[in-house]
């Protein structure tokens, strides 16, 4: 345009001067516009400490800066009205108006930490899970092994027994179910015999005890296969062996009619067992043997003859002859053995000791036990084979309480109270307590529940 004006020779000098002046005004205005400096000092409103690493922005000027260690920052802008925005992880986002100014401006900005409010959180105890219930049958017990979760269900218990089997529990209309880890049914089998219990062998595999036979169930080709064994093999060849360690089978000769027993270990190839630890109720044993002194003459002669033939102490023979093992004060000692972290642990309640041994029977350490002195203790320990944890079972009225026993100190931990009253068949597996329960006042079947141990 300017070139066109200069080429127009008809424009006089005065007009030319005015055009050049206007052109300089429009072109030169931005070059001579005023630039104003804004100095900001950020302070905590509560304690006056500098606020560093805060992001400051002038919105219209589009200027950005970060405060230094002294809480100071400087920005340049044209001096017009603007808004200063401060952002910080502790103080949140805050705004402040910046008025028009023709010179540098200094601001001391005291800011308060942002108050963060969270919604109310209600904490409640984890409820018990009802993990399995048969539509018509009651759950008696369960056992977990590598195949899955074996559940024994039944229609009703046998109500009468011969006198010699008083107290034996037999189940009618029983079935055995196998569940997967999501508690879904994989297979089932009806049991023609009257089952009495589910056991675990020394490797933790399930064994079913019946009235006339025992069975070893397995899961094959989508069905449960039952291999029968005689009861003598179960009682003499399976149940005495409780665990294994370093190629040794671990077992005991505990009986319900004798106040002492021995834990022993055997190498299967060698065929000979060696003693690990002897357990005895000294007081009951003294009473048991003292029966001989009160026998009449002919009975003592009979006891001596049997002792010679059987190669057993005559006082032991006398205890059985008088039936002291059926006396109300007779007591069999309780000292279960568990293998935990490649160490044998024997909980000897007669001596109030937790004894740590190796597979040869060498005592590594002794720890004092106290949980059995609690009047609420029910004389039972529950073993979590997966986690290697042992729990003492207490009963306070209808409530079952579990407390984990420290293998280091022998002390018990906090109480876990089972949520349902009068639970039956309690077992511990992989950090959960399992039990059977029928809802109070319900005519429904007995179901299988579990709770996570705290």
C-alpha positions in Angstrom: 0.0 0.0 0.0 2.8 2.4 0.9 4.5 1.7 -2.4 1.3 2.6 -4.2 1.1 5.9 -2.3 4.6 6.8 -3.1 4.0 6.0 -6.8 1.1 8.4 -6.8 2.7 11.6 -7.8 -0.5 13.6 -7.3 -0.3 13.4 -3.5 1.1 16.6 -2.0 3.8 16.8 0.7 1.4 17.6 3.6 -0.7 14.6 2.9 2.4 12.5 2.7 3.6 13.6 6.1 0.2 12.9 7.8 0.2 9.3 6.2 3.7 8.6 7.5 2.8 9.8 11.0 -0.3 7.6 11.2 1.6 4.6 9.8 4.3 5.0 12.5 1.6 5.1 15.3 -0.1 1.9 14.2 3.2 0.0 13.6 5.1 1.3 16.6 2.4 1.0 19.3 3.2 -2.7 20.2 6.9 -1.8 20.4 6.4 0.9 23.0 3.5 -0.9 25.1 4.1 -0.9 28.8 5.4 -4.2 30.5 4.6 -4.6 34.2 6.2 -7.0 36.7 4.2 -8.9 39.3 6.2 -10.2 42.3 4.4 -12.8 44.4 5.4 -14.2 47.8 3.5 -17.3 49.0 3.2 -18.0 52.7 1.3 -20.7 54.7 -1.5 -19.0 56.5 -1.1 -21.2 59.6 2.7 -21.1 60.3 4.0 -18.5 57.8 6.4 -21.0 56.1 7.2 -20.4 52.4 5.1 -22.4 49.9 7.5 -23.8 47.3 6.8 -25.7 44.1 3.4 -23.9 43.6 2.3 -23.3 40.0 1.2 -19.7 39.4 -0.6 -18.6 36.3 -1.9 -15.2 35.0 -5.0 -16.2 33.0 -5.2 -13.4 30.5 -1.5 -12.9 30.1 -0.9 -16.6 29.8 2.2 -16.3 32.0 3.3 -19.3 34.1 5.9 -19.7 36.8 6.8 -22.0 39.8 7.6 -20.6 43.2 11.1 -21.2 44.5 12.3 -22.5 48.0 11.4 -19.1 49.5 7.9 -19.1 48.1 8.8 -16.3 45.6 7.9 -16.0 41.9 7.8 -13.2 39.3 5.6 -12.8 36.2 5.3 -10.2 33.5 2.1 -8.8 32.2 0.6 -5.7 30.5 -0.7 -4.2 33.7 -4.4 -4.8 32.9 -6.9 -6.5 35.2 -6.1 -10.2 35.4 -6.6 -13.3 37.6 -3.8 -15.1 39.4 -4.3 -18.9 39.8 -2.2 -20.9 42.4 -2.1 -24.7 42.3 -0.4 -26.9 44.8 -0.8 -30.6 45.9 -1.3 -29.5 49.6 -3.2 -26.3 49.1 -5.3 -27.2 46.1 -6.3 -24.6 43.5 -6.9 -21.0 44.6 -7.6 -17.8 42.7 -6.9 -14.1 43.4 -7.8 -11.0 41.4 -4.9 -8.8 40.1 -6.0 -5.1 39.7 -4.9 -2.8 36.9 -1.5 -1.2 37.5 1.0 1.1 35.7 4.0 -0.1 37.7 5.4 -3.2 39.3 3.2 -4.9 41.9 4.2 -7.0 44.9 1.8 -9.5 46.5 2.2 -11.5 49.7 -0.4 -14.2 49.5 -1.1 -16.2 52.6 -2.9 -19.4 51.7 -4.6 -22.1 53.8 -4.1 -25.8 53.3 -6.9 -27.5 51.5 -9.2 -29.5 53.8 -9.9 -32.9 52.1 -13.1 -34.6 53.3 -13.7 -38.3 52.7 -17.1 -40.0 52.7 -18.1 -41.9 55.8 -16.8 -45.5 55.7 -18.7 -48.2 57.7 -16.4 -51.0 58.8 -18.2 -54.3 59.5 -17.0 -57.8 60.3 -16.8 -60.2 57.4 -19.8 -62.5 57.4 -19.6 -66.2 57.3 -19.9 -67.8 53.9 -22.3 -70.6 53.2 -20.1 -72.4 50.8 -22.0 -75.7 50.3 -25.5 -77.0 51.1 -27.2 -80.1 49.7 -30.9 -79.6 48.8 -32.0 -82.5 51.0 -29.1 -84.0 53.0 -27.0 -82.7 55.9 -23.3 -82.0 55.8 -21.4 -84.1 58.3 -17.8 -83.1 57.7 -15.2 -82.3 55.0 -11.6 -83.0 54.1 -9.3 -81.1 51.7 -6.6 -82.8 49.6 -5.1 -82.4 46.2 -8.2 -83.7 44.4 -10.4 -81.1 45.9 -12.8 -80.7 48.8 -14.5 -83.9 49.9 -17.8 -83.4 51.7 -19.7 -86.2 53.5 -23.5 -85.7 53.6 -26.2 -87.9 55.2 -29.9 -88.2 55.7 -30.0 -89.0 59.4 -27.8 -90.7 62.0 -28.2 -94.3 63.3 -30.0 -93.9 66.6 -29.3 -97.3 68.3 -26.1 -99.3 68.6 -24.9 -102.4 70.4 -23.7 -101.8 73.9 -20.1 -102.3 72.9 -20.4 -99.4 70.4 -22.1 -96.8 72.5 -21.1 -93.4 71.4 -20.2 -94.5 67.8 -21.8 -92.2 65.2 -23.0 -93.9 62.0 -24.8 -92.2 59.1 -27.7 -93.4 57.1 -28.4 -92.4 53.5 -24.9 -91.0 53.1 -23.2 -89.7 50.0 -19.7 -88.5 49.3 -19.3 -85.3 47.1 -16.1 -83.9 45.6 -16.0 -80.1 45.1 -13.6 -77.9 43.3 -11.9 -74.8 44.8 -14.9 -72.7 43.8 -17.1 -75.2 45.8 -18.8 -76.5 42.6 -19.8 -80.2 42.5 -17.5 -82.3 40.4 -18.8 -85.8 41.2 -20.6 -87.8 43.9 -21.1 -91.4 45.0 -23.8 -93.1 47.2 -22.4 -95.0 50.1 -24.1 -98.4 50.9 -22.2 -98.9 54.1 -22.7 -96.7 57.2 -19.8 -94.2 57.2 -18.4 -93.1 60.5 -15.7 -90.5 59.7 -13.4 -89.0 57.1 -9.6 -89.3 57.9 -6.4 -88.1 56.3 -3.4 -90.3 55.8 0.2 -89.2 56.4 0.2 -87.3 53.1 -3.1 -85.7 53.7 -5.2 -87.8 51.3 -8.8 -88.6 52.3 -9.8 -92.0 53.7 -13.4 -92.9 54.5 -14.1 -95.1 57.5 -17.3 -97.2 57.4 -19.0 -99.8 59.6 -17.7 -102.8 57.8 -15.0 -101.5 55.5 -12.9 -98.5 54.8 -12.3 -96.8 51.4 -9.8 -94.7 49.7 -11.7 -92.5 47.2 -10.1 -90.9 44.1 -11.3 -88.8 41.2 -10.9 -90.6 37.9 -12.4 -89.8 34.5 -15.0 -87.4 35.9 -16.2 -89.9 38.6 -15.3 -91.0 42.1 -13.7 -94.4 42.3 -13.8 -96.2 45.7 -11.0 -98.6 46.6 -12.0 -100.8 49.6 -9.6 -101.8 52.4 -10.4 -103.7 55.6 -10.8 -101.9 58.9 -7.7 -103.6 60.4 -5.5 -102.1 57.6 -7.1 -98.7 58.4 -6.5 -98.9 62.1 -3.1 -100.5 62.0 -1.6 -99.3 58.8 -3.0 -95.9 58.1 -4.3 -94.0 61.1 -1.2 -94.5 63.3 0.9 -92.5 60.7 0.2 -88.8 60.9 2.8 -87.1 58.8 6.2 -87.6 57.1 9.6 -85.8 57.2 12.9 -86.3 55.4 11.9 -89.8 54.2 10.6 -90.8 57.6 7.0 -91.8 58.4 5.8 -90.3 61.7 3.2 -92.0 63.9 2.3 -93.0 67.4 0.7 -95.9 69.4 -1.9 -93.8 71.2 -4.9 -95.8 72.4 -8.0 -94.7 74.2 -7.6 -97.3 77.0 -4.0 -96.5 78.1 -2.6 -93.4 79.8 0.7 -93.2 77.8 2.0 -93.5 74.3 5.1 -92.9 72.1 5.6 -90.9 69.0 8.0 -92.7 66.6 9.5 -92.4 63.2 10.2 -95.1 60.6 12.2 -95.3 57.4 9.9 -97.4 55.1 12.8 -99.2 53.5 14.4 -100.1 56.9 11.2 -101.5 58.4 12.2 -100.6 62.0 10.8 -97.6 63.9 12.7 -95.5 66.5 11.2 -93.6 69.3 10.9 -89.8 69.1 9.1 -88.7 72.2 7.3 -90.5 75.1 4.1 -89.0 76.5 2.5 -90.1 79.8 -0.2 -88.9 82.2 1.8 -89.7 85.3 -1.1 -89.4 87.8 -3.5 -91.6 85.8 -0.8 -94.1 85.2 -0.1 -94.3 89.0 -3.8 -95.0 89.6 -4.0 -97.5 86.7 -1.1 -99.6 88.1 -2.3 -99.3 91.7 -5.3 -101.5 90.9 -3.1 -104.6 91.4 -2.8 -103.8 95.1 -6.5 -104.0 95.7 -7.2 -107.2 93.8 -8.0 -110.4 95.8 -5.6 -113.3 95.8 -7.0 -115.4 92.9 -7.2 -112.3 90.7 -3.5 -111.5 91.4 -2.5 -115.0 90.5 -4.4 -114.6 87.2 -2.7 -111.3 86.6 0.7 -112.8 87.2 0.0 -115.7 84.8 -1.2 -113.4 82.0 1.8 -111.2 82.6 4.1 -114.2 82.1 2.3 -115.4 79.0 1.9 -111.9 77.4 5.2 -110.5 78.6 3.4 -107.5 80.0 3.8 -106.0 83.5 1.3 -107.6 85.9 0.2 -104.1 87.2 -0.8 -103.2 83.6 -2.7 -106.4 83.3 -4.5 -105.7 86.6 -5.6 -102.3 85.4 -7.4 -103.8 82.4 -8.8 -106.7 84.5 -10.5 -104.3 86.9 -11.7 -102.1 84.0 -10.0 -99.0 85.2 -9.7 -97.7 81.6 -13.5 -97.3 81.7 -13.5 -95.3 84.9 -14.9 -91.7 84.8 -11.5 -90.4 86.1 -9.5 -92.2 83.5 -7.6 -89.9 81.1 -5.6 -90.4 78.0 -2.8 -87.7 77.5 -3.1 -85.3 74.6 0.1 -84.4 72.7 -0.4 -84.1 68.9 2.5 -84.0 66.5 2.7 -81.6 63.5 5.4 -81.0 61.0 5.9 -77.3 60.5 8.7 -75.7 58.5 10.6 -79.1 58.3 10.6 -79.4 62.1 8.6 -81.8 64.3 6.5 -79.9 66.9 4.9 -81.9 69.7 2.4 -80.1 71.9 2.8 -82.0 75.1 -0.1 -80.8 77.3 0.9 -83.1 80.2 4.2 -81.3 80.6 3.0 -77.9 79.4 5.7 -78.0 76.7 6.0 -77.4 72.9 8.9 -79.6 72.0 10.8 -79.0 68.7 12.6 -82.0 67.3 14.3 -83.3 64.1 13.4 -86.6 62.4 15.9 -88.5 64.6 14.3 -87.3 67.8 16.9 -84.8 68.8 15.3 -82.0 70.8 16.1 -78.6 69.2 14.2 -76.4 71.6 11.4 -76.4 74.3 8.7 -73.7 74.6 6.3 -73.3 77.5 2.6 -73.7 76.8 -0.2 -72.0 78.7 -3.3 -72.1 76.5 -4.5 -75.4 78.1 -4.7 -73.7 81.5 -7.6 -71.6 80.3 -10.8 -73.0 81.8 -12.6 -72.5 78.4 -10.1 -74.7 76.5 -11.9 -77.8 75.0 -8.8 -80.0 74.9 -8.5 -79.7 71.1 -6.0 -78.1 68.7 -6.8 -77.3 65.1 -3.9 -77.5 62.5 -3.7 -75.5 59.3 -1.6 -77.8 57.2 -1.2 -75.3 54.4 0.0 -72.4 56.5 1.7 -74.3 59.3 -0.4 -72.7 62.0 -1.9 -74.2 65.1 -5.1 -72.9 66.9 -6.5 -73.6 70.4 -10.2 -74.2 70.5 -12.1 -72.6 73.4 -15.9 -72.6 74.1 -17.7 -69.9 75.9 -21.3 -71.1 76.0 -22.5 -71.4 72.5 -19.6 -69.5 71.0 -16.5 -71.2 69.7 -13.3 -69.2 69.9 -10.0 -69.8 68.1 -6.6 -68.4 69.1 -3.4 -69.0 67.2 -0.5 -70.4 69.2 2.9 -68.8 68.6 5.5 -71.4 67.8 8.2 -69.1 69.2 6.7 -68.1 72.5 3.9 -70.5 73.1 1.5 -67.6 73.7 -1.9 -67.3 72.1 -3.0 -64.5 69.8 -6.3 -62.5 69.6 -9.6 -64.3 69.8 -11.5 -65.2 66.6 -15.1 -65.9 67.7 -17.0 -68.0 65.2 -20.1 -66.0 64.1 -22.7 -68.8 64.4 -23.5 -70.4 67.8 -22.8 -74.1 68.4 -20.8 -74.8 65.3 -19.8 -78.4 64.7 -16.9 -80.1 63.0 -14.5 -77.2 63.1 -11.4 -77.4 60.9 -8.8 -74.9 59.8 -7.5 -74.7 56.3 -5.5 -72.0 54.5 -6.4 -69.2 56.8 -10.1 -70.1 57.1 -12.2 -71.9 59.7 -14.7 -74.4 58.3 -17.7 -75.8 60.2 -21.2 -77.2 59.8 -24.2 -75.3 61.0 -28.0 -75.3 60.8 -29.7 -71.9 61.1 -31.2 -71.5 64.5 -35.0 -72.3 64.4 -34.7 -73.6 60.9 -36.0 -76.9 59.6 -33.4 -76.8 56.8 -30.4 -79.0 56.3 -27.0 -78.6 58.0 -24.7 -76.7 55.6 -21.0 -76.0 55.3 -19.7 -72.6 56.3 -16.4 -70.9 56.4 -14.9 -67.7 57.8 -11.6 -66.0 57.3 -9.5 -66.0 60.4 -8.3 -62.6 61.7 
